[in-house]
């Protein structure tokens, strides 16, 4: 599995679009911030040909400490899910 870092993404956008790395970084940061802000507000973000991000709620539940086997309480929380759509 290949991993691409944000730095590699900035480099790629910079080269492909013929812009400076600073401009590419600002564009990528702006895109990520827009996605984060919308999802944080409970909205679904869909990028056609790439995927969508949604927020779902996980209720509180019981779990087990894998080292001791002791039962623990796991708090309820909201989580972000990304679904790939090609």
Residue pairs with C-beta under 8 A, 6 or more apart in sequence:
4 12
6 28
9 28
10 21
10 24
10 25
10 28
11 21
11 24
13 19
13 24
13 27
13 28
14 20
14 21
14 23
14 24
17 24
34 45
35 45
35 53
38 44
38 45
38 53
39 45
39 53
39 54
39 55
39 80
40 55
42 55
44 52
44 53
44 54
45 52
45 53
46 52
46 85
48 85
49 85
49 86
50 84
50 85
50 86
51 82
51 83
51 84
51 85
52 82
52 83
52 85
53 80
53 81
53 82
53 83
54 80
54 81
54 83
55 78
55 79
55 80
55 81
56 78
56 79
56 81
57 76
57 77
57 78
57 79
58 76
58 77
58 78
58 79
59 76
60 73
60 74
60 75
60 76
61 74
62 71
62 72
62 73
62 74
63 71
63 72
63 73
63 74
64 70
64 71
64 72
65 71
65 72
